[in-house]
Amino acid sequence: MADLVHPARALWWLFEPVHAVTYFLPEGRAAFEEAGLHGRLHGYFANRSAPLGAVDAAPVVAAFFSFSPAMVERALPEVWSHASPEEALAARLKGSAATLARLLEHVDRAQVELVAETLEQAASRLDCAGRVLAAANAGLPRPSGVYERLWQAATVMREHRGDGHVAALVAAGLDGCEALVVRCAMDMRREALQPLRGWTDAEWEAAAERLVERGWLTTGGAITELGRIRHQALEAATDLAATRVWEDYPRAELDRLAAALKPISALCRSELPINPVGLPDHR
């Protein structure tokens, strides 16, 4: 791991792609179609919210944070009339395991087992207080297959970090749409991100105006120096919130985990689109 990058962030860069295969690759889509969940909207919200049970839109709007409430309400609770949370959980595990089995076909099984076990151990030590999505995923039964175990452990770790990131955004005084506008002012295209989160043009422009009034953006939509400083502070807060679980690991052990995880992560990233999760594009 590079010394200039916070260890919690460096490891997130590596386990996030393992989790993200569930949303983008054909095995995952096929598993959800088979379960009766057709289309990206139903598949995504059933996939990610299933650990919470058959919830309606309100808790998911809160937990997912950056999605337009109107988009969430188009999927929930209607999605549960097509598949139960238990069926969605089974589908996401089936699809993710099939994806990883294909992508990691030529990776030494012992290396996959090592990464799965290490991430499971880390996940078992997480403090999930105040982290609803992490707690819900951590409470699921341990799967038996190595690819299922790897995916589930990576998912618990990324949802734990995500919950901490949401807390940092709230503490910074940002709402869901404002957080996306800031992100696009930093390094993403609005046309790539806005439709995926369901915000209307009017909602987006209103969020941008609020950020101009608060000094985060210029009237032209560029990030200001104040905005950049505050963005760096909330990213540092996110790293800090994800740090505790790694503090008792010797640096050499973290480096071994990173070395074992790196080729697995690279294979997962090789088929992922560039997606709005904050990962740097190393391809």
C-alpha positions in Angstrom: 0.0 0.0 0.0 1.3 3.4 -0.9 2.4 5.5 2.1 0.6 8.6 0.7 -2.8 6.9 0.8 -4.6 6.2 4.0 -4.6 2.4 4.6 -8.4 2.3 5.0 -8.8 4.0 1.6 -6.2 1.8 -0.1 -8.0 -1.3 1.0 -11.3 0.1 0.0 -10.0 0.7 -3.5 -9.3 -3.1 -3.5 -12.4 -4.6 -2.0 -15.0 -2.3 -3.5 -14.7 -3.8 -7.0 -15.3 -7.3 -5.5 -18.6 -6.1 -4.2 -19.5 -4.1 -7.3 -19.6 -7.1 -9.6 -23.1 -7.7 -8.3 -24.6 -4.7 -10.1 -23.0 -4.7 -13.5 -22.1 -8.1 -14.8 -24.3 -10.6 -16.7 -24.3 -13.4 -14.0 -25.8 -11.0 -11.5 -28.5 -9.7 -13.9 -29.4 -13.3 -14.9 -29.8 -14.3 -11.3 -32.1 -11.4 -10.6 -34.1 -12.0 -13.8 -34.5 -15.6 -12.7 -35.9 -14.4 -9.3 -38.5 -12.3 -11.1 -36.6 -9.0 -10.7 -36.5 -7.4 -14.1 -34.6 -4.2 -15.0 -31.8 -2.3 -13.3 -34.1 -0.3 -11.0 -35.7 -3.3 -9.4 -32.5 -5.3 -9.4 -30.4 -2.7 -7.7 -32.8 -1.7 -4.9 -33.8 -5.3 -4.2 -30.2 -6.3 -4.1 -28.9 -3.7 -1.8 -31.9 -3.3 0.5 -32.8 -7.0 0.9 -30.7 -7.3 4.2 -33.1 -4.8 5.7 -36.2 -6.9 5.0 -39.3 -5.9 3.1 -38.9 -2.2 3.8 -40.7 0.6 2.0 -38.9 3.6 0.5 -38.3 5.8 3.5 -35.5 3.8 5.2 -33.8 3.2 1.9 -33.9 6.9 1.0 -32.1 7.5 4.4 -29.6 4.7 4.2 -28.7 5.1 0.5 -28.6 8.9 0.9 -27.7 10.1 -2.6 -30.7 8.7 -4.5 -33.7 10.8 -5.3 -36.7 9.8 -3.1 -38.8 9.7 -6.2 -36.5 7.1 -7.8 -36.5 4.9 -4.6 -40.3 5.2 -4.4 -40.6 3.8 -8.0 -39.0 0.6 -6.8 -40.0 0.2 -3.1 -42.1 -1.4 -1.7 -43.4 -2.6 -5.1 -40.3 -4.7 -5.7 -41.3 -7.1 -2.9 -44.3 -8.2 -4.9 -41.9 -9.7 -7.4 -39.5 -11.4 -5.0 -39.1 -11.6 -1.3 -36.1 -10.3 0.5 -35.0 -13.9 1.0 -35.2 -14.5 -2.7 -33.3 -11.4 -3.5 -30.5 -12.3 -1.0 -30.2 -15.7 -2.6 -30.1 -14.2 -6.1 -27.4 -11.7 -5.3 -25.2 -14.3 -3.7 -25.8 -16.7 -6.6 -25.0 -14.1 -9.3 -22.0 -12.7 -7.5 -20.5 -16.1 -6.8 -20.9 -17.1 -10.4 -19.3 -13.8 -11.5 -16.3 -14.3 -9.2 -15.9 -17.9 -10.2 -15.6 -16.9 -13.8 -13.3 -13.9 -13.2 -11.1 -15.7 -10.8 -10.9 -19.0 -12.6 -7.1 -18.8 -13.0 -6.4 -17.4 -9.5 -5.0 -19.8 -7.0 -7.9 -21.1 -4.9 -5.7 -20.8 -1.8 -5.2 -17.0 -2.5 -9.0 -16.5 -2.8 -9.5 -18.4 0.4 -6.9 -16.3 2.2 -8.5 -13.0 1.1 -12.0 -14.3 2.0 -10.9 -15.4 5.4 -9.0 -12.2 6.2 -11.9 -10.0 5.1 -14.3 -12.2 7.1 -12.1 -11.8 10.2 -12.0 -8.0 9.7 -15.8 -7.9 9.2 -16.4 -9.8 12.4 -14.5 -7.1 14.3 -16.4 -4.2 12.9 -18.3 -1.9 15.2 -21.6 -1.4 13.4 -23.2 1.0 15.8 -24.8 3.8 13.8 -24.2 1.9 10.6 -27.5 0.4 9.5 -26.5 -1.2 6.1 -23.3 -2.7 7.6 -25.1 -4.1 10.5 -27.9 -5.7 8.3 -25.3 -7.3 6.1 -23.1 -8.4 9.0 -26.1 -10.2 10.5 -26.6 -12.5 7.5 -25.6 -16.2 7.7 -22.1 -17.0 6.6 -22.2 -18.7 3.2 -20.4 -22.0 2.6 -18.7 -21.4 -0.8 -15.4 -19.5 -1.0 -16.7 -17.1 -3.7 -19.9 -16.4 -1.8 -17.8 -15.8 1.4 -15.5 -13.5 -0.4 -18.3 -11.4 -1.9 -20.3 -11.2 1.3 -17.2 -10.2 3.4 -16.3 -7.5 0.8 -19.9 -6.3 0.9 -20.0 -5.9 4.7 -16.7 -4.0 4.6 -17.9 -1.6 1.8 -21.3 -1.0 3.4 -19.5 -0.2 6.7 -17.4 2.4 4.9 -20.4 3.7 3.0 -22.3 4.2 6.3 -19.4 6.2 7.6 -19.2 8.2 4.4 -22.9 9.1 4.8 -22.3 10.2 8.4 -19.4 12.4 7.1 -21.7 14.0 4.4 -24.4 14.7 7.0 -21.8 16.3 9.3 -20.6 18.4 6.5 -24.1 19.7 6.0 -24.7 18.2 2.6 -27.9 16.6 1.4 -28.0 13.7 -1.2 -28.2 15.8 -4.3 -25.7 18.4 -3.1 -23.2 15.6 -2.5 -23.5 14.6 -6.1 -23.2 18.1 -7.4 -20.0 18.5 -5.4 -18.6 15.3 -6.8 -19.3 16.3 -10.4 -17.6 19.6 -9.8 -14.6 17.7 -8.7 -14.1 14.9 -11.2 -17.2 13.4 -12.8 -19.6 14.2 -15.6 -23.1 15.3 -14.5 -24.7 13.4 -17.4 -23.1 10.2 -16.2 -24.1 10.5 -12.6 -27.4 12.5 -12.4 -29.6 9.9 -14.2 -28.2 7.0 -12.1 -29.4 8.8 -9.0 -32.8 10.0 -10.3 -32.6 13.8 -9.6 -34.4 16.1 -11.9 -32.7 19.1 -13.6 -34.6 21.4 -11.3 -33.5 19.6 -8.2 -29.9 19.5 -9.4 -29.8 23.2 -10.3 -31.4 24.1 -6.9 -28.7 22.1 -5.1 -26.0 23.9 -7.1 -27.5 27.2 -6.1 -27.4 26.3 -2.5 -23.8 25.3 -2.8 -22.9 28.6 -4.4 -24.6 30.5 -1.6 -22.5 28.5 0.9 -19.3 29.1 -0.9 -18.6 25.5 -2.1 -19.1 26.4 -5.8 -18.6 29.3 -8.1 -21.5 30.7 -10.1 -20.1 28.8 -13.0 -20.3 25.5 -11.1 -16.6 25.0 -10.4 -15.4 23.9 -7.0 -14.0 26.7 -4.9 -11.0 26.5 -2.7 -13.3 26.4 0.3 -15.3 23.6 -1.3 -12.2 21.7 -2.0 -11.0 22.0 1.6 -14.3 20.9 2.9 -14.5 18.0 0.5 -11.0 16.9 1.6 -12.2 17.1 5.2 -15.2 14.9 4.7 -13.1 12.3 2.8 -10.6 12.3 5.7 -13.6 11.8 8.1 -14.7 8.9 5.9 -11.2 7.3 6.2 -11.1 7.9 9.9 -14.5 6.2 10.4 -13.2 3.2 8.5 -9.9 3.0 10.3 -10.6 1.4 13.6 -10.9 -2.2 12.4 -7.5 -2.1 10.8 -5.6 -0.4 13.7 -4.5 -3.7 15.4 -3.2 -5.2 12.2 0.6 -4.9 11.7 1.6 -3.0 8.6 3.2 -6.2 7.2 -0.1 -8.0 7.5 -2.0 -5.3 5.8 0.5 -5.3 3.0 0.1 -9.1 2.6 -3.7 -8.6 2.4 -3.3 -5.9 -0.2 -0.9 -7.9 -2.2 -3.2 -10.9 -2.2 -6.3 -8.8 -3.0 -4.8 -6.7 -5.7 -5.0 -9.2 -8.6 -8.5 -10.3 -7.5 -9.6 -6.7 -7.5 -8.0 -6.0 -10.9 -9.8 -8.9 -12.5 -13.1 -7.6 -11.0 -12.4 -4.1 -12.2 -11.5 -5.3 -15.7 -15.2 -5.8 -16.6 -16.8 -3.1 -14.5 -17.8 0.2 -16.1 -16.4 3.4 -14.7 -19.0 3.8 -12.0 -19.8 6.6 -9.5 -18.4 5.1 -6.3 -15.3 7.3 -6.0 -12.7 4.8 -7.1 -9.7 6.2 -9.1 -9.5 4.8 -12.6 -6.3 2.7 -12.7 -7.0 1.0 -16.0 
